[in-house]
C-alpha cells in the first residue's frame, strides 16, 4: 500500500512571464495614450496602428536577442572552462567604484545601442 504524498507542490518560477506581461501592458496602453492625446489636443490625428506592430516586433526582437546572448555566454564560459558567473560577480565586486561605474555605463550603453538597432532593423 502506497502512502499519499501531501507535501506542497513545487513553486514555479514565473520570471519568463515578466517580459510577456510588459508586452501586454504596452499593447493595452497604446489606445489609452492615443485617447489622452486626442482629448488634450483635438487637432491631433490618430497614429497608424501599424506603428504599434513595428514597435512590438522591435521589442520582441530585442528580448530574443538578450536571451540568445545569455545562452551564448553560458555556452562560451563552459566551453573555455571559465569560472561560473557567481565567481565572476564576486570578483567584480572587488573592483574600485570608478571601474564598476565605468563597466555599468559601458554595459548600459551597449544594451541601449542593441535595443535601438533592433528597432531600426524593424523600421
Jmol script that loads the backbone (N, CA, C; Angstrom):
load data "model"
ATOM      1  N   UNK A   1       0.838  -1.169   0.000  1.00  0.00           N
ATOM      2  CA  UNK A   1       0.000   0.000   0.000  1.00  0.00           C
ATOM      3  C   UNK A   1       0.892   1.244   0.000  1.00  0.00           C
ATOM      4  N   UNK A   2       0.588   2.151  -0.900  1.00  0.00           N
ATOM      5  CA  UNK A   2       1.386   3.367  -1.017  1.00  0.00           C
ATOM      6  C   UNK A   2       0.786   4.480  -0.170  1.00  0.00           C
ATOM      7  N   UNK A   3       1.666   5.326   0.335  1.00  0.00           N
ATOM      8  CA  UNK A   3       1.219   6.480   1.107  1.00  0.00           C
ATOM      9  C   UNK A   3       0.992   7.666   0.192  1.00  0.00           C
ATOM     10  N   UNK A   4       0.064   8.495   0.560  1.00  0.00           N
ATOM     11  CA  UNK A   4      -0.187   9.706  -0.213  1.00  0.00           C
ATOM     12  C   UNK A   4       0.899  10.721   0.071  1.00  0.00           C
ATOM     13  N   UNK A   5       1.336  11.399  -0.951  1.00  0.00           N
ATOM     14  CA  UNK A   5       2.329  12.458  -0.788  1.00  0.00           C
ATOM     15  C   UNK A   5       1.575  13.782  -0.664  1.00  0.00           C
ATOM     16  N   UNK A   6       1.467  14.275   0.540  1.00  0.00           N
ATOM     17  CA  UNK A   6       0.720  15.510   0.774  1.00  0.00           C
ATOM     18  C   UNK A   6       1.624  16.730   0.884  1.00  0.00           C
ATOM     19  N   UNK A   7       2.851  16.585   0.463  1.00  0.00           N
ATOM     20  CA  UNK A   7       3.774  17.723   0.506  1.00  0.00           C
ATOM     21  C   UNK A   7       3.301  18.788  -0.482  1.00  0.00           C
ATOM     22  N   UNK A   8       3.655  20.000  -0.177  1.00  0.00           N
ATOM     23  CA  UNK A   8       3.258  21.113  -1.053  1.00  0.00           C
ATOM     24  C   UNK A   8       3.958  20.979  -2.396  1.00  0.00           C
ATOM     25  N   UNK A   9       3.251  21.258  -3.477  1.00  0.00           N
ATOM     26  CA  UNK A   9       3.895  21.173  -4.795  1.00  0.00           C
ATOM     27  C   UNK A   9       4.962  22.256  -4.933  1.00  0.00           C
ATOM     28  N   UNK A  10       5.908  21.985  -5.811  1.00  0.00           N
ATOM     29  CA  UNK A  10       6.975  22.956  -6.045  1.00  0.00           C
ATOM     30  C   UNK A  10       6.403  24.231  -6.653  1.00  0.00           C
ATOM     31  N   UNK A  11       6.953  25.348  -6.197  1.00  0.00           N
ATOM     32  CA  UNK A  11       6.534  26.631  -6.758  1.00  0.00           C
ATOM     33  C   UNK A  11       7.262  26.858  -8.062  1.00  0.00           C
ATOM     34  N   UNK A  12       6.547  27.249  -9.057  1.00  0.00           N
ATOM     35  CA  UNK A  12       7.153  27.503 -10.354  1.00  0.00           C
ATOM     36  C   UNK A  12       7.646  28.939 -10.419  1.00  0.00           C
ATOM     37  N   UNK A  13       8.677  29.113 -11.176  1.00  0.00           N
ATOM     38  CA  UNK A  13       9.214  30.455 -11.364  1.00  0.00           C
ATOM     39  C   UNK A  13       8.485  31.111 -12.538  1.00  0.00           C
ATOM     40  N   UNK A  14       7.988  32.279 -12.303  1.00  0.00           N
ATOM     41  CA  UNK A  14       7.251  32.993 -13.337  1.00  0.00           C
ATOM     42  C   UNK A  14       8.083  34.142 -13.910  1.00  0.00           C
ATOM     43  N   UNK A  15       9.402  33.981 -13.892  1.00  0.00           N
ATOM     44  CA  UNK A  15      10.283  35.023 -14.410  1.00  0.00           C
ATOM     45  C   UNK A  15      10.070  35.237 -15.910  1.00  0.00           C
ATOM     46  N   UNK A  16       9.735  34.186 -16.631  1.00  0.00           N
ATOM     47  CA  UNK A  16       9.563  34.306 -18.079  1.00  0.00           C
ATOM     48  C   UNK A  16       8.316  35.123 -18.410  1.00  0.00           C
ATOM     49  N   UNK A  17       7.386  35.207 -17.489  1.00  0.00           N
ATOM     50  CA  UNK A  17       6.150  35.939 -17.758  1.00  0.00           C
ATOM     51  C   UNK A  17       6.316  37.450 -17.636  1.00  0.00           C
ATOM     52  N   UNK A  18       7.397  37.907 -17.019  1.00  0.00           N
ATOM     53  CA  UNK A  18       7.585  39.347 -16.850  1.00  0.00           C
ATOM     54  C   UNK A  18       7.708  40.079 -18.182  1.00  0.00           C
ATOM     55  N   UNK A  19       8.536  39.627 -19.146  1.00  0.00           N
ATOM     56  CA  UNK A  19       8.569  40.326 -20.433  1.00  0.00           C
ATOM     57  C   UNK A  19       7.247  40.241 -21.183  1.00  0.00           C
ATOM     58  N   UNK A  20       6.562  39.110 -21.065  1.00  0.00           N
ATOM     59  CA  UNK A  20       5.273  38.965 -21.737  1.00  0.00           C
ATOM     60  C   UNK A  20       4.258  39.927 -21.131  1.00  0.00           C
ATOM     61  N   UNK A  21       4.276  40.054 -19.802  1.00  0.00           N
ATOM     62  CA  UNK A  21       3.371  40.986 -19.139  1.00  0.00           C
ATOM     63  C   UNK A  21       3.675  42.428 -19.544  1.00  0.00           C
ATOM     64  N   UNK A  22       4.951  42.755 -19.665  1.00  0.00           N
ATOM     65  CA  UNK A  22       5.331  44.091 -20.118  1.00  0.00           C
ATOM     66  C   UNK A  22       4.815  44.351 -21.529  1.00  0.00           C
ATOM     67  N   UNK A  23       4.924  43.361 -22.382  1.00  0.00           N
ATOM     68  CA  UNK A  23       4.449  43.491 -23.756  1.00  0.00           C
ATOM     69  C   UNK A  23       2.935  43.702 -23.793  1.00  0.00           C
ATOM     70  N   UNK A  24       2.209  42.958 -22.979  1.00  0.00           N
ATOM     71  CA  UNK A  24       0.744  43.104 -22.936  1.00  0.00           C
ATOM     72  C   UNK A  24       0.358  44.476 -22.403  1.00  0.00           C
ATOM     73  N   UNK A  25       1.061  44.953 -21.388  1.00  0.00           N
ATOM     74  CA  UNK A  25       0.768  46.278 -20.840  1.00  0.00           C
ATOM     75  C   UNK A  25       1.019  47.358 -21.885  1.00  0.00           C
ATOM     76  N   UNK A  26       2.111  47.230 -22.639  1.00  0.00           N
ATOM     77  CA  UNK A  26       2.395  48.214 -23.682  1.00  0.00           C
ATOM     78  C   UNK A  26       1.331  48.204 -24.775  1.00  0.00           C
ATOM     79  N   UNK A  27       0.878  47.026 -25.142  1.00  0.00           N
ATOM     80  CA  UNK A  27      -0.154  46.936 -26.185  1.00  0.00           C
ATOM     81  C   UNK A  27      -1.461  47.543 -25.688  1.00  0.00           C
ATOM     82  N   UNK A  28      -1.805  47.290 -24.430  1.00  0.00           N
ATOM     83  CA  UNK A  28      -3.048  47.843 -23.888  1.00  0.00           C
ATOM     84  C   UNK A  28      -2.952  49.343 -23.627  1.00  0.00           C
ATOM     85  N   UNK A  29      -1.755  49.842 -23.380  1.00  0.00           N
ATOM     86  CA  UNK A  29      -1.585  51.268 -23.102  1.00  0.00           C
ATOM     87  C   UNK A  29      -1.643  52.102 -24.381  1.00  0.00           C
ATOM     88  N   UNK A  30      -1.422  51.497 -25.524  1.00  0.00           N
ATOM     89  CA  UNK A  30      -1.385  52.243 -26.782  1.00  0.00           C
ATOM     90  C   UNK A  30      -2.696  52.990 -27.073  1.00  0.00           C
ATOM     91  N   UNK A  31      -3.865  52.333 -27.025  1.00  0.00           N
ATOM     92  CA  UNK A  31      -5.109  53.090 -27.293  1.00  0.00           C
ATOM     93  C   UNK A  31      -5.402  54.144 -26.228  1.00  0.00           C
ATOM     94  N   UNK A  32      -5.017  53.863 -24.992  1.00  0.00           N
ATOM     95  CA  UNK A  32      -5.261  54.833 -23.923  1.00  0.00           C
ATOM     96  C   UNK A  32      -4.447  56.100 -24.157  1.00  0.00           C
ATOM     97  N   UNK A  33      -3.203  55.934 -24.551  1.00  0.00           N
ATOM     98  CA  UNK A  33      -2.352  57.093 -24.827  1.00  0.00           C
ATOM     99  C   UNK A  33      -2.897  57.882 -26.011  1.00  0.00           C
ATOM    100  N   UNK A  34      -3.359  57.185 -27.051  1.00  0.00           N
ATOM    101  CA  UNK A  34      -3.959  57.895 -28.191  1.00  0.00           C
ATOM    102  C   UNK A  34      -5.178  58.692 -27.759  1.00  0.00           C
ATOM    103  N   UNK A  35      -6.016  58.092 -26.912  1.00  0.00           N
ATOM    104  CA  UNK A  35      -7.211  58.787 -26.437  1.00  0.00           C
ATOM    105  C   UNK A  35      -6.837  60.035 -25.644  1.00  0.00           C
ATOM    106  N   UNK A  36      -5.823  59.911 -24.780  1.00  0.00           N
ATOM    107  CA  UNK A  36      -5.411  61.066 -23.970  1.00  0.00           C
ATOM    108  C   UNK A  36      -4.827  62.179 -24.834  1.00  0.00           C
ATOM    109  N   UNK A  37      -4.078  61.822 -25.860  1.00  0.00           N
ATOM    110  CA  UNK A  37      -3.507  62.837 -26.747  1.00  0.00           C
ATOM    111  C   UNK A  37      -4.603  63.564 -27.502  1.00  0.00           C
ATOM    112  N   UNK A  38      -5.577  62.816 -28.022  1.00  0.00           N
ATOM    113  CA  UNK A  38      -6.666  63.441 -28.789  1.00  0.00           C
ATOM    114  C   UNK A  38      -7.576  64.254 -27.864  1.00  0.00           C
ATOM    115  N   UNK A  39      -7.755  63.791 -26.625  1.00  0.00           N
ATOM    116  CA  UNK A  39      -8.593  64.528 -25.679  1.00  0.00           C
ATOM    117  C   UNK A  39      -7.962  65.874 -25.330  1.00  0.00           C
ATOM    118  N   UNK A  40      -6.632  65.908 -25.164  1.00  0.00           N
ATOM    119  CA  UNK A  40      -5.959  67.154 -24.818  1.00  0.00           C
ATOM    120  C   UNK A  40      -5.759  68.072 -26.013  1.00  0.00           C
ATOM    121  N   UNK A  41      -5.617  67.504 -27.198  1.00  0.00           N
ATOM    122  CA  UNK A  41      -5.409  68.307 -28.400  1.00  0.00           C
ATOM    123  C   UNK A  41      -6.316  67.759 -29.503  1.00  0.00           C
ATOM    124  N   UNK A  42      -7.486  68.355 -29.710  1.00  0.00           N
ATOM    125  CA  UNK A  42      -8.433  67.824 -30.697  1.00  0.00           C
ATOM    126  C   UNK A  42      -7.919  67.880 -32.137  1.00  0.00           C
ATOM    127  N   UNK A  43      -6.899  68.699 -32.392  1.00  0.00           N
ATOM    128  CA  UNK A  43      -6.385  68.775 -33.762  1.00  0.00           C
ATOM    129  C   UNK A  43      -5.402  67.643 -34.068  1.00  0.00           C
ATOM    130  N   UNK A  44      -5.013  66.876 -33.061  1.00  0.00           N
ATOM    131  CA  UNK A  44      -4.080  65.764 -33.288  1.00  0.00           C
ATOM    132  C   UNK A  44      -4.819  64.624 -33.972  1.00  0.00           C
ATOM    133  N   UNK A  45      -4.147  63.947 -34.864  1.00  0.00           N
ATOM    134  CA  UNK A  45      -4.747  62.823 -35.569  1.00  0.00           C
ATOM    135  C   UNK A  45      -4.375  61.501 -34.913  1.00  0.00           C
ATOM    136  N   UNK A  46      -5.023  60.462 -35.386  1.00  0.00           N
ATOM    137  CA  UNK A  46      -4.717  59.125 -34.887  1.00  0.00           C
ATOM    138  C   UNK A  46      -3.387  58.644 -35.468  1.00  0.00           C
ATOM    139  N   UNK A  47      -2.671  57.891 -34.665  1.00  0.00           N
ATOM    140  CA  UNK A  47      -1.430  57.293 -35.136  1.00  0.00           C
ATOM    141  C   UNK A  47      -1.778  55.967 -35.801  1.00  0.00           C
ATOM    142  N   UNK A  48      -1.123  55.683 -36.890  1.00  0.00           N
ATOM    143  CA  UNK A  48      -1.374  54.455 -37.632  1.00  0.00           C
ATOM    144  C   UNK A  48      -1.104  53.239 -36.737  1.00  0.00           C
ATOM    145  N   UNK A  49      -2.039  52.291 -36.665  1.00  0.00           N
ATOM    146  CA  UNK A  49      -1.828  51.120 -35.801  1.00  0.00           C
ATOM    147  C   UNK A  49      -0.637  50.248 -36.205  1.00  0.00           C
ATOM    148  N   UNK A  50      -0.193  50.351 -37.434  1.00  0.00           N
ATOM    149  CA  UNK A  50       0.946  49.527 -37.841  1.00  0.00           C
ATOM    150  C   UNK A  50       2.231  49.969 -37.135  1.00  0.00           C
ATOM    151  N   UNK A  51       2.263  51.207 -36.646  1.00  0.00           N
ATOM    152  CA  UNK A  51       3.415  51.671 -35.873  1.00  0.00           C
ATOM    153  C   UNK A  51       3.550  50.839 -34.601  1.00  0.00           C
ATOM    154  N   UNK A  52       2.408  50.526 -33.977  1.00  0.00           N
ATOM    155  CA  UNK A  52       2.427  49.689 -32.780  1.00  0.00           C
ATOM    156  C   UNK A  52       2.979  48.304 -33.094  1.00  0.00           C
ATOM    157  N   UNK A  53       2.585  47.746 -34.210  1.00  0.00           N
ATOM    158  CA  UNK A  53       3.075  46.423 -34.594  1.00  0.00           C
ATOM    159  C   UNK A  53       4.588  46.461 -34.783  1.00  0.00           C
ATOM    160  N   UNK A  54       5.095  47.496 -35.403  1.00  0.00           N
ATOM    161  CA  UNK A  54       6.534  47.607 -35.601  1.00  0.00           C
ATOM    162  C   UNK A  54       7.275  47.762 -34.275  1.00  0.00           C
ATOM    163  N   UNK A  55       6.715  48.532 -33.363  1.00  0.00           N
ATOM    164  CA  UNK A  55       7.352  48.698 -32.054  1.00  0.00           C
ATOM    165  C   UNK A  55       7.340  47.394 -31.272  1.00  0.00           C
ATOM    166  N   UNK A  56       6.245  46.648 -31.338  1.00  0.00           N
ATOM    167  CA  UNK A  56       6.166  45.367 -30.644  1.00  0.00           C
ATOM    168  C   UNK A  56       7.142  44.367 -31.258  1.00  0.00           C
ATOM    169  N   UNK A  57       7.268  44.373 -32.577  1.00  0.00           N
ATOM    170  CA  UNK A  57       8.236  43.486 -33.222  1.00  0.00           C
ATOM    171  C   UNK A  57       9.663  43.847 -32.819  1.00  0.00           C
ATOM    172  N   UNK A  58       9.953  45.125 -32.720  1.00  0.00           N
ATOM    173  CA  UNK A  58      11.278  45.551 -32.278  1.00  0.00           C
ATOM    174  C   UNK A  58      11.564  45.120 -30.856  1.00  0.00           C
ATOM    175  N   UNK A  59      10.572  45.249 -29.965  1.00  0.00           N
ATOM    176  CA  UNK A  59      10.731  44.822 -28.577  1.00  0.00           C
ATOM    177  C   UNK A  59      10.907  43.310 -28.493  1.00  0.00           C
ATOM    178  N   UNK A  60      10.133  42.569 -29.267  1.00  0.00           N
ATOM    179  CA  UNK A  60      10.261  41.110 -29.261  1.00  0.00           C
ATOM    180  C   UNK A  60      11.632  40.682 -29.785  1.00  0.00           C
ATOM    181  N   UNK A  61      12.106  41.322 -30.833  1.00  0.00           N
ATOM    182  CA  UNK A  61      13.427  41.011 -31.357  1.00  0.00           C
ATOM    183  C   UNK A  61      14.507  41.322 -30.336  1.00  0.00           C
ATOM    184  N   UNK A  62      14.352  42.409 -29.601  1.00  0.00           N
ATOM    185  CA  UNK A  62      15.324  42.773 -28.571  1.00  0.00           C
ATOM    186  C   UNK A  62      15.343  41.735 -27.454  1.00  0.00           C
ATOM    187  N   UNK A  63      14.176  41.263 -27.021  1.00  0.00           N
ATOM    188  CA  UNK A  63      14.117  40.259 -25.970  1.00  0.00           C
ATOM    189  C   UNK A  63      14.717  38.936 -26.433  1.00  0.00           C
ATOM    190  N   UNK A  64      14.471  38.562 -27.675  1.00  0.00           N
ATOM    191  CA  UNK A  64      15.072  37.344 -28.225  1.00  0.00           C
ATOM    192  C   UNK A  64      16.584  37.490 -28.287  1.00  0.00           C
ATOM    193  N   UNK A  65      17.054  38.655 -28.666  1.00  0.00           N
ATOM    194  CA  UNK A  65      18.492  38.886 -28.748  1.00  0.00           C
ATOM    195  C   UNK A  65      19.153  38.812 -27.382  1.00  0.00           C
ATOM    196  N   UNK A  66      18.505  39.340 -26.348  1.00  0.00           N
ATOM    197  CA  UNK A  66      19.047  39.271 -24.990  1.00  0.00           C
ATOM    198  C   UNK A  66      19.117  37.805 -24.541  1.00  0.00           C
ATOM    199  N   UNK A  67      18.080  37.039 -24.799  1.00  0.00           N
ATOM    200  CA  UNK A  67      18.090  35.618 -24.446  1.00  0.00           C
ATOM    201  C   UNK A  67      19.158  34.846 -25.192  1.00  0.00           C
ATOM    202  N   UNK A  68      19.330  35.154 -26.471  1.00  0.00           N
ATOM    203  CA  UNK A  68      20.367  34.497 -27.270  1.00  0.00           C
ATOM    204  C   UNK A  68      21.757  34.832 -26.753  1.00  0.00           C
ATOM    205  N   UNK A  69      21.969  36.072 -26.358  1.00  0.00           N
ATOM    206  CA  UNK A  69      23.277  36.465 -25.803  1.00  0.00           C
ATOM    207  C   UNK A  69      23.544  35.760 -24.481  1.00  0.00           C
ATOM    208  N   UNK A  70      22.538  35.619 -23.629  1.00  0.00           N
ATOM    209  CA  UNK A  70      22.719  34.916 -22.359  1.00  0.00           C
ATOM    210  C   UNK A  70      23.043  33.444 -22.603  1.00  0.00           C
ATOM    211  N   UNK A  71      22.360  32.820 -23.543  1.00  0.00           N
ATOM    212  CA  UNK A  71      22.630  31.423 -23.868  1.00  0.00           C
ATOM    213  C   UNK A  71      24.039  31.262 -24.445  1.00  0.00           C
ATOM    214  N   UNK A  72      24.410  32.157 -25.339  1.00  0.00           N
ATOM    215  CA  UNK A  72      25.733  32.105 -25.940  1.00  0.00           C
ATOM    216  C   UNK A  72      26.827  32.325 -24.896  1.00  0.00           C
ATOM    217  N   UNK A  73      26.594  33.237 -23.949  1.00  0.00           N
ATOM    218  CA  UNK A  73      27.562  33.478 -22.884  1.00  0.00           C
ATOM    219  C   UNK A  73      27.759  32.237 -22.030  1.00  0.00           C
ATOM    220  N   UNK A  74      26.669  31.561 -21.697  1.00  0.00           N
ATOM    221  CA  UNK A  74      26.798  30.351 -20.874  1.00  0.00           C
ATOM    222  C   UNK A  74      27.542  29.248 -21.624  1.00  0.00           C
ATOM    223  N   UNK A  75      27.299  29.110 -22.930  1.00  0.00           N
ATOM    224  CA  UNK A  75      27.994  28.093 -23.719  1.00  0.00           C
ATOM    225  C   UNK A  75      29.477  28.412 -23.859  1.00  0.00           C
ATOM    226  N   UNK A  76      29.819  29.674 -24.054  1.00  0.00           N
ATOM    227  CA  UNK A  76      31.218  30.062 -24.201  1.00  0.00           C
ATOM    228  C   UNK A  76      31.981  29.867 -22.898  1.00  0.00           C
ATOM    229  N   UNK A  77      31.360  30.235 -21.774  1.00  0.00           N
ATOM    230  CA  UNK A  77      32.047  30.057 -20.495  1.00  0.00           C
ATOM    231  C   UNK A  77      32.271  28.583 -20.187  1.00  0.00           C
ATOM    232  N   UNK A  78      31.313  27.732 -20.518  1.00  0.00           N
ATOM    233  CA  UNK A  78      31.511  26.301 -20.259  1.00  0.00           C
ATOM    234  C   UNK A  78      32.519  25.699 -21.240  1.00  0.00           C
ATOM    235  N   UNK A  79      32.554  26.162 -22.474  1.00  0.00           N
ATOM    236  CA  UNK A  79      33.471  25.627 -23.477  1.00  0.00           C
ATOM    237  C   UNK A  79      34.924  25.963 -23.141  1.00  0.00           C
ATOM    238  N   UNK A  80      35.169  27.181 -22.721  1.00  0.00           N
ATOM    239  CA  UNK A  80      36.529  27.603 -22.418  1.00  0.00           C
ATOM    240  C   UNK A  80      36.936  27.319 -20.976  1.00  0.00           C
ATOM    241  N   UNK A  81      36.051  26.756 -20.187  1.00  0.00           N
ATOM    242  CA  UNK A  81      36.381  26.405 -18.810  1.00  0.00           C
ATOM    243  C   UNK A  81      36.536  27.612 -17.901  1.00  0.00           C
ATOM    244  N   UNK A  82      35.830  28.677 -18.204  1.00  0.00           N
ATOM    245  CA  UNK A  82      35.885  29.874 -17.364  1.00  0.00           C
ATOM    246  C   UNK A  82      35.119  29.630 -16.068  1.00  0.00           C
ATOM    247  N   UNK A  83      35.392  30.419 -15.049  1.00  0.00           N
ATOM    248  CA  UNK A  83      34.663  30.220 -13.787  1.00  0.00           C
ATOM    249  C   UNK A  83      33.179  30.544 -13.944  1.00  0.00           C
ATOM    250  N   UNK A  84      32.419  30.076 -12.967  1.00  0.00           N
ATOM    251  CA  UNK A  84      30.967  30.296 -13.000  1.00  0.00           C
ATOM    252  C   UNK A  84      30.655  31.786 -12.862  1.00  0.00           C
ATOM    253  N   UNK A  85      29.435  32.138 -13.206  1.00  0.00           N
ATOM    254  CA  UNK A  85      29.027  33.543 -13.176  1.00  0.00           C
ATOM    255  C   UNK A  85      29.086  34.100 -11.756  1.00  0.00           C
ATOM    256  N   UNK A  86      28.772  33.289 -10.757  1.00  0.00           N
ATOM    257  CA  UNK A  86      28.833  33.752  -9.371  1.00  0.00           C
ATOM    258  C   UNK A  86      30.240  34.164  -8.963  1.00  0.00           C
ATOM    259  N   UNK A  87      31.233  33.430  -9.434  1.00  0.00           N
ATOM    260  CA  UNK A  87      32.621  33.782  -9.125  1.00  0.00           C
ATOM    261  C   UNK A  87      33.021  35.049  -9.869  1.00  0.00           C
ATOM    262  N   UNK A  88      32.574  35.170 -11.110  1.00  0.00           N
ATOM    263  CA  UNK A  88      32.876  36.384 -11.867  1.00  0.00           C
ATOM    264  C   UNK A  88      32.270  37.614 -11.192  1.00  0.00           C
ATOM    265  N   UNK A  89      31.067  37.474 -10.669  1.00  0.00           N
ATOM    266  CA  UNK A  89      30.407  38.594  -9.997  1.00  0.00           C
ATOM    267  C   UNK A  89      31.131  38.936  -8.704  1.00  0.00           C
ATOM    268  N   UNK A  90      31.563  37.924  -7.955  1.00  0.00           N
ATOM    269  CA  UNK A  90      32.267  38.207  -6.710  1.00  0.00           C
ATOM    270  C   UNK A  90      33.603  38.897  -6.981  1.00  0.00           C
ATOM    271  N   UNK A  91      34.262  38.563  -8.094  1.00  0.00           N
ATOM    272  CA  UNK A  91      35.494  39.253  -8.452  1.00  0.00           C
ATOM    273  C   UNK A  91      35.206  40.672  -8.941  1.00  0.00           C
ATOM    274  N   UNK A  92      34.053  40.874  -9.541  1.00  0.00           N
ATOM    275  CA  UNK A  92      33.668  42.209  -9.992  1.00  0.00           C
ATOM    276  C   UNK A  92      33.502  43.149  -8.804  1.00  0.00           C
ATOM    277  N   UNK A  93      33.012  42.611  -7.704  1.00  0.00           N
ATOM    278  CA  UNK A  93      32.782  43.443  -6.524  1.00  0.00           C
ATOM    279  C   UNK A  93      34.082  43.908  -5.879  1.00  0.00           C
ATOM    280  N   UNK A  94      35.206  43.283  -6.229  1.00  0.00           N
ATOM    281  CA  UNK A  94      36.492  43.719  -5.672  1.00  0.00           C
ATOM    282  C   UNK A  94      37.080  44.889  -6.448  1.00  0.00           C
ATOM    283  N   UNK A  95      36.494  45.246  -7.589  1.00  0.00           N
ATOM    284  CA  UNK A  95      36.982  46.389  -8.353  1.00  0.00           C
ATOM    285  C   UNK A  95      36.683  47.689  -7.607  1.00  0.00           C
ATOM    286  N   UNK A  96      37.401  48.724  -7.979  1.00  0.00           N
ATOM    287  CA  UNK A  96      37.122  50.028  -7.359  1.00  0.00           C
ATOM    288  C   UNK A  96      35.785  50.558  -7.886  1.00  0.00           C
ATOM    289  N   UNK A  97      35.251  51.533  -7.194  1.00  0.00           N
ATOM    290  CA  UNK A  97      33.942  52.078  -7.553  1.00  0.00           C
ATOM    291  C   UNK A  97      33.981  52.712  -8.945  1.00  0.00           C
ATOM    292  N   UNK A  98      35.086  53.371  -9.278  1.00  0.00           N
ATOM    293  CA  UNK A  98      35.202  54.010 -10.599  1.00  0.00           C
ATOM    294  C   UNK A  98      35.174  52.971 -11.718  1.00  0.00           C
ATOM    295  N   UNK A  99      35.864  51.847 -11.514  1.00  0.00           N
ATOM    296  CA  UNK A  99      35.864  50.799 -12.530  1.00  0.00           C
ATOM    297  C   UNK A  99      34.491  50.144 -12.655  1.00  0.00           C
ATOM    298  N   UNK A 100      33.823  49.941 -11.514  1.00  0.00           N
ATOM    299  CA  UNK A 100      32.475  49.382 -11.553  1.00  0.00           C
ATOM    300  C   UNK A 100      31.518  50.312 -12.292  1.00  0.00           C
ATOM    301  N   UNK A 101      31.602  51.600 -12.004  1.00  0.00           N
ATOM    302  CA  UNK A 101      30.732  52.568 -12.667  1.00  0.00           C
ATOM    303  C   UNK A 101      31.001  52.604 -14.169  1.00  0.00           C
ATOM    304  N   UNK A 102      32.267  52.558 -14.549  1.00  0.00           N
ATOM    305  CA  UNK A 102      32.606  52.535 -15.969  1.00  0.00           C
ATOM    306  C   UNK A 102      32.063  51.299 -16.657  1.00  0.00           C
ATOM    307  N   UNK A 103      32.143  50.160 -15.980  1.00  0.00           N
ATOM    308  CA  UNK A 103      31.603  48.931 -16.563  1.00  0.00           C
ATOM    309  C   UNK A 103      30.091  49.002 -16.694  1.00  0.00           C
ATOM    310  N   UNK A 104      29.417  49.526 -15.663  1.00  0.00           N
ATOM    311  CA  UNK A 104      27.961  49.668 -15.728  1.00  0.00           C
ATOM    312  C   UNK A 104      27.551  50.605 -16.865  1.00  0.00           C
ATOM    313  N   UNK A 105      28.235  51.719 -17.006  1.00  0.00           N
ATOM    314  CA  UNK A 105      27.896  52.656 -18.086  1.00  0.00           C
ATOM    315  C   UNK A 105      28.153  52.050 -19.453  1.00  0.00           C
ATOM    316  N   UNK A 106      29.269  51.329 -19.596  1.00  0.00           N
ATOM    317  CA  UNK A 106      29.561  50.681 -20.879  1.00  0.00           C
ATOM    318  C   UNK A 106      28.519  49.608 -21.196  1.00  0.00           C
ATOM    319  N   UNK A 107      28.125  48.828 -20.193  1.00  0.00           N
ATOM    320  CA  UNK A 107      27.111  47.794 -20.408  1.00  0.00           C
ATOM    321  C   UNK A 107      25.766  48.411 -20.780  1.00  0.00           C
ATOM    322  N   UNK A 108      25.399  49.478 -20.075  1.00  0.00           N
ATOM    323  CA  UNK A 108      24.129  50.137 -20.370  1.00  0.00           C
ATOM    324  C   UNK A 108      24.138  50.725 -21.773  1.00  0.00           C
ATOM    325  N   UNK A 109      25.247  51.355 -22.171  1.00  0.00           N
ATOM    326  CA  UNK A 109      25.290  51.960 -23.500  1.00  0.00           C
ATOM    327  C   UNK A 109      25.233  50.888 -24.585  1.00  0.00           C
ATOM    328  N   UNK A 110      25.896  49.756 -24.380  1.00  0.00           N
ATOM    329  CA  UNK A 110      25.816  48.676 -25.370  1.00  0.00           C
ATOM    330  C   UNK A 110      24.420  48.074 -25.435  1.00  0.00           C
ATOM    331  N   UNK A 111      23.769  47.935 -24.291  1.00  0.00           N
ATOM    332  CA  UNK A 111      22.404  47.408 -24.273  1.00  0.00           C
ATOM    333  C   UNK A 111      21.439  48.375 -24.948  1.00  0.00           C
ATOM    334  N   UNK A 112      21.599  49.653 -24.684  1.00  0.00           N
ATOM    335  CA  UNK A 112      20.767  50.661 -25.329  1.00  0.00           C
ATOM    336  C   UNK A 112      21.011  50.683 -26.838  1.00  0.00           C
ATOM    337  N   UNK A 113      22.263  50.579 -27.235  1.00  0.00           N
ATOM    338  CA  UNK A 113      22.597  50.549 -28.657  1.00  0.00           C
ATOM    339  C   UNK A 113      21.977  49.328 -29.341  1.00  0.00           C
ATOM    340  N   UNK A 114      22.033  48.166 -28.667  1.00  0.00           N
ATOM    341  CA  UNK A 114      21.431  46.959 -29.241  1.00  0.00           C
ATOM    342  C   UNK A 114      19.923  47.118 -29.382  1.00  0.00           C
ATOM    343  N   UNK A 115      19.277  47.723 -28.386  1.00  0.00           N
ATOM    344  CA  UNK A 115      17.837  47.945 -28.466  1.00  0.00           C
ATOM    345  C   UNK A 115      17.463  48.887 -29.592  1.00  0.00           C
ATOM    346  N   UNK A 116      18.220  49.958 -29.755  1.00  0.00           N
ATOM    347  CA  UNK A 116      17.947  50.914 -30.829  1.00  0.00           C
ATOM    348  C   UNK A 116      18.171  50.260 -32.193  1.00  0.00           C
ATOM    349  N   UNK A 117      19.199  49.439 -32.300  1.00  0.00           N
ATOM    350  CA  UNK A 117      19.462  48.768 -33.574  1.00  0.00           C
ATOM    351  C   UNK A 117      18.379  47.748 -33.903  1.00  0.00           C
ATOM    352  N   UNK A 118      17.802  47.105 -32.893  1.00  0.00           N
ATOM    353  CA  UNK A 118      16.684  46.181 -33.142  1.00  0.00           C
ATOM    354  C   UNK A 118      15.482  46.931 -33.688  1.00  0.00           C
ATOM    355  N   UNK A 119      15.192  48.081 -33.088  1.00  0.00           N
ATOM    356  CA  UNK A 119      14.057  48.870 -33.575  1.00  0.00           C
ATOM    357  C   UNK A 119      14.361  49.408 -34.980  1.00  0.00           C
ATOM    358  N   UNK A 120      15.588  49.830 -35.204  1.00  0.00           N
ATOM    359  CA  UNK A 120      15.960  50.335 -36.543  1.00  0.00           C
ATOM    360  C   UNK A 120      15.875  49.235 -37.597  1.00  0.00           C
ATOM    361  N   UNK A 121      16.235  48.008 -37.222  1.00  0.00           N
ATOM    362  CA  UNK A 121      16.162  46.895 -38.186  1.00  0.00           C
ATOM    363  C   UNK A 121      14.720  46.608 -38.578  1.00  0.00           C
ATOM    364  N   UNK A 122      13.793  46.763 -37.640  1.00  0.00           N
ATOM    365  CA  UNK A 122      12.390  46.523 -37.937  1.00  0.00           C
ATOM    366  C   UNK A 122      11.794  47.666 -38.761  1.00  0.00           C
ATOM    367  N   UNK A 123      12.127  48.891 -38.377  1.00  0.00           N
ATOM    368  CA  UNK A 123      11.561  50.034 -39.079  1.00  0.00           C
ATOM    369  C   UNK A 123      12.230  50.202 -40.419  1.00  0.00           C
TER     370      UNK A 123
END
end "model"
wireframe off; spacefill off
backbone 0.3
color backbone group
